[in-house]
Amino acid sequence: MPGSMTLGHTDTLVMLSHDDAERLSGLLAGLSAMAASGRLSTEQLAAMGSGEAPDRAELATWSRTLAGYLRDHL
């Protein structure tokens, strides 16, 4: 239609094998535990956060939530 425009974000489907999804879920669960317990240094957090140290509690929550989502959808 002339003059019309759509602005927005387009999601692309990402697929993982079952084994990779299980492995990623376990890795994220471990990351969550390490972030929550303080076993990751500020430098390690910064390296994972593209140079900016993310909030330790937010990283622990995000990784735990994503691990659970993956595990629940296997």
N, CA, C and O of each residue as an XYZ file, in Angstrom:
296
protein
N       0.854     -1.168      0.000
C       0.000      0.000      0.000
C       0.905      1.237      0.000
O       1.772      1.355      0.866
N       0.729      2.136     -0.924
C       1.582      3.330     -0.987
C       1.492      4.171      0.282
O       0.410      4.450      0.799
N       2.669      4.565      0.762
C       2.705      5.431      1.933
C       2.644      4.705      3.256
O       2.793      5.332      4.305
N       2.428      3.390      3.239
C       2.365      2.673      4.509
C       3.751      2.174      4.887
O       4.610      1.985      4.026
N       3.957      1.966      6.153
C       5.257      1.534      6.633
C       5.038      0.699      7.888
O       4.146      0.974      8.690
N       5.844     -0.291      8.035
C       5.812     -1.106      9.243
C       7.152     -0.972      9.945
O       8.203     -1.198      9.346
N       7.108     -0.610     11.191
C       8.311     -0.533     12.014
C       8.197     -1.606     13.076
O       7.140     -1.789     13.678
N       9.247     -2.286     13.292
C       9.207     -3.286     14.351
C      10.389     -4.221     14.265
O      11.240     -4.101     13.383
N      10.427     -5.131     15.171
C      11.506     -6.102     15.269
C      11.013     -7.419     14.690
O       9.907     -7.866     14.994
N      11.826     -8.027     13.868
C      11.486     -9.320     13.297
C      12.296    -10.389     13.996
O      13.526    -10.334     14.004
N      11.624    -11.355     14.579
C      12.313    -12.460     15.240
C      12.605    -13.542     14.222
O      11.785    -13.836     13.352
N      13.765    -14.122     14.341
C      14.167    -15.223     13.500
C      14.143    -16.488     14.336
O      14.593    -16.484     15.481
N      13.633    -17.550     13.785
C      13.576    -18.821     14.479
C      14.984    -19.368     14.666
O      15.772    -19.424     13.722
N      15.282    -19.761     15.864
C      16.575    -20.372     16.169
C      16.301    -21.782     16.648
O      15.452    -22.003     17.510
N      17.023    -22.729     16.085
C      16.813    -24.117     16.463
C      18.091    -24.699     17.045
O      19.191    -24.425     16.565
N      17.932    -25.496     18.075
C      19.036    -26.226     18.692
C      18.665    -27.698     18.709
O      17.488    -28.054     18.768
N      19.665    -28.536     18.657
C      19.382    -29.959     18.840
C      18.977    -30.178     20.300
O      19.252    -29.340     21.159
N      18.339    -31.280     20.566
C      17.917    -31.596     21.932
C      19.139    -31.651     22.862
O      19.114    -31.114     23.969
N      20.196    -32.304     22.395
C      21.412    -32.409     23.215
C      22.020    -31.038     23.497
O      22.455    -30.769     24.617
N      22.052    -30.172     22.485
C      22.600    -28.832     22.692
C      21.739    -28.016     23.648
O      22.267    -27.258     24.462
N      20.427    -28.162     23.558
C      19.531    -27.437     24.461
C      19.723    -27.908     25.901
O      19.722    -27.096     26.826
N      19.888    -29.213     26.092
C      20.147    -29.733     27.441
C      21.472    -29.191     27.977
O      21.569    -28.786     29.135
N      22.477    -29.191     27.125
C      23.795    -28.698     27.541
C      23.740    -27.210     27.875
O      24.300    -26.780     28.883
N      23.073    -26.428     27.041
C      22.947    -24.998     27.284
C      22.172    -24.728     28.568
O      22.528    -23.826     29.326
N      21.128    -25.491     28.817
C      20.355    -25.332     30.044
C      21.235    -25.575     31.272
O      21.177    -24.821     32.243
N      22.045    -26.628     31.221
C      22.955    -26.922     32.330
C      24.007    -25.842     32.517
O      24.338    -25.475     33.644
N      24.530    -25.335     31.412
C      25.528    -24.272     31.466
C      24.932    -23.004     32.078
O      25.568    -22.364     32.915
N      23.733    -22.645     31.670
C      23.075    -21.450     32.217
C      22.753    -21.622     33.697
O      22.874    -20.673     34.472
N      22.344    -22.824     34.096
C      22.077    -23.079     35.518
C      23.359    -22.921     36.332
O      23.343    -22.350     37.422
N      24.473    -23.435     35.793
C      25.758    -23.281     36.480
C      26.194    -21.830     36.557
O      26.704    -21.383     37.584
N      25.996    -21.097     35.476
C      26.321    -19.667     35.458
C      25.505    -18.925     36.517
O      26.025    -18.063     37.226
N      24.239    -19.267     36.613
C      23.373    -18.629     37.607
C      23.897    -18.866     39.016
O      23.962    -17.943     39.827
N      24.267    -20.108     39.299
C      24.771    -20.442     40.637
C      26.078    -19.712     40.925
O      26.287    -19.226     42.037
N      26.958    -19.635     39.931
C      28.241    -18.960     40.127
C      28.058    -17.451     40.313
O      28.738    -16.834     41.134
N      27.140    -16.865     39.548
C      26.898    -15.426     39.676
C      26.278    -15.106     41.036
O      26.663    -14.139     41.694
N      25.328    -15.920     41.441
C      24.636    -15.673     42.710
C      25.564    -15.848     43.912
O      25.429    -15.143     44.911
N      26.505    -16.788     43.815
C      27.377    -17.078     44.961
C      28.600    -16.172     45.025
O      29.339    -16.201     46.009
N      28.820    -15.372     43.994
C      29.973    -14.487     43.992
C      31.248    -15.143     43.498
O      32.328    -14.571     43.645
N      31.146    -16.339     42.911
C      32.341    -17.031     42.428
C      32.854    -16.482     41.101
O      33.896    -16.924     40.616
N      32.145    -15.530     40.507
C      32.628    -14.860     39.296
C      33.167    -13.492     39.695
O      32.516    -12.743     40.424
N      34.360    -13.179     39.209
C      34.951    -11.886     39.520
C      34.277    -10.787     38.693
O      33.564    -11.069     37.730
N      34.510     -9.559     39.074
C      33.987     -8.418     38.322
C      34.532     -8.444     36.897
O      33.819     -8.107     35.951
N      35.786     -8.840     36.744
C      36.398     -8.917     35.416
C      35.717     -9.985     34.563
O      35.490     -9.778     33.371
N      35.392    -11.119     35.167
C      34.700    -12.183     34.429
C      33.298    -11.725     34.018
O      32.857    -11.984     32.898
N      32.614    -11.054     34.920
C      31.282    -10.537     34.588
C      31.374     -9.519     33.461
O      30.529     -9.504     32.566
N      32.390     -8.674     33.500
C      32.565     -7.672     32.444
C      32.848     -8.336     31.108
O      32.342     -7.889     30.078
N      33.649     -9.396     31.106
C      33.955    -10.107     29.860
C      32.699    -10.723     29.254
O      32.551    -10.756     28.033
N      31.807    -11.205     30.089
C      30.548    -11.774     29.593
C      29.552    -10.692     29.206
O      28.627    -10.944     28.434
N      29.736     -9.498     29.735
C      28.801     -8.406     29.472
C      29.300     -7.414     28.460
O      28.925     -6.242     28.511
N      30.144     -7.849     27.534
C      30.672     -6.981     26.471
C      31.371     -5.746     27.026
O      31.226     -4.647     26.491
N      32.124     -5.933     28.095
C      32.902     -4.838     28.656
C      32.255     -4.131     29.824
O      32.934     -3.421     30.566
N      30.972     -4.304     30.003
C      30.279     -3.683     31.137
C      29.851     -4.779     32.105
O      29.183     -5.739     31.718
N      30.236     -4.629     33.346
C      29.868     -5.633     34.338
C      28.367     -5.575     34.610
O      27.868     -4.572     35.120
N      27.651     -6.633     34.275
C      26.214     -6.633     34.548
C      25.934     -6.779     36.040
O      26.797     -7.201     36.810
N      24.757     -6.435     36.418
C      24.332     -6.616     37.795
C      24.360     -8.109     38.108
O      23.710     -8.902     37.426
N      25.103     -8.486     39.126
C      25.280     -9.900     39.484
C      23.943    -10.602     39.740
O      23.724    -11.717     39.267
N      23.067     -9.958     40.476
C      21.765    -10.568     40.785
C      20.911    -10.699     39.528
O      20.199    -11.688     39.356
N      20.983     -9.696     38.646
C      20.195     -9.747     37.407
C      20.695    -10.874     36.520
O      19.892    -11.589     35.921
N      22.009    -11.043     36.425
C      22.575    -12.126     35.621
C      22.168    -13.479     36.184
O      21.822    -14.385     35.426
N      22.205    -13.626     37.501
C      21.810    -14.890     38.129
C      20.343    -15.198     37.847
O      19.993    -16.336     37.534
N      19.492    -14.191     37.957
C      18.063    -14.388     37.699
C      17.806    -14.700     36.235
O      17.057    -15.624     35.918
N      18.424    -13.934     35.338
C      18.221    -14.130     33.904
C      18.663    -15.526     33.473
O      17.928    -16.226     32.776
N      19.862    -15.927     33.888
C      20.371    -17.229     33.463
C      19.565    -18.376     34.076
O      19.344    -19.389     33.412
N      19.126    -18.238     35.318
C      18.299    -19.267     35.953
C      16.947    -19.384     35.251
O      16.460    -20.491     35.020
N      16.346    -18.248     34.914
C      15.047    -18.245     34.233
C      15.154    -18.869     32.846
O      14.308    -19.676     32.460
N      16.192    -18.498     32.093
C      16.373    -19.045     30.762
C      16.683    -20.536     30.816
O      16.196    -21.296     29.978
N      17.483    -20.967     31.786
C      17.776    -22.398     31.943
C      16.491    -23.173     32.200
O      16.276    -24.234     31.614
N      15.643    -22.650     33.068
C      14.372    -23.308     33.359
C      13.459    -23.365     32.146
O      12.804    -24.377     31.898
N      13.419    -22.269     31.388
C      12.588    -22.234     30.182
C      13.052    -23.305     29.186
O      12.236    -24.048     28.640
N      14.347    -23.376     28.962
C      14.867    -24.399     28.042
C      14.550    -25.798     28.548
O      14.082    -26.646     27.787
N      14.801    -26.040     29.818
C      14.560    -27.368     30.401
C      13.090    -27.745     30.288
O      12.765    -28.896     29.998
N      12.196    -26.780     30.516
C      10.762    -27.060     30.466
C      10.251    -27.313     29.058
O       9.180    -27.894     28.883
N      11.006    -26.884     28.052
C      10.557    -27.033     26.668
C      11.327    -28.108     25.903
O      11.250    -28.170     24.676
N      12.061    -28.945     26.612
C      12.773    -30.042     25.950
C      11.834    -31.199     25.697
O      12.248    -32.220     25.146
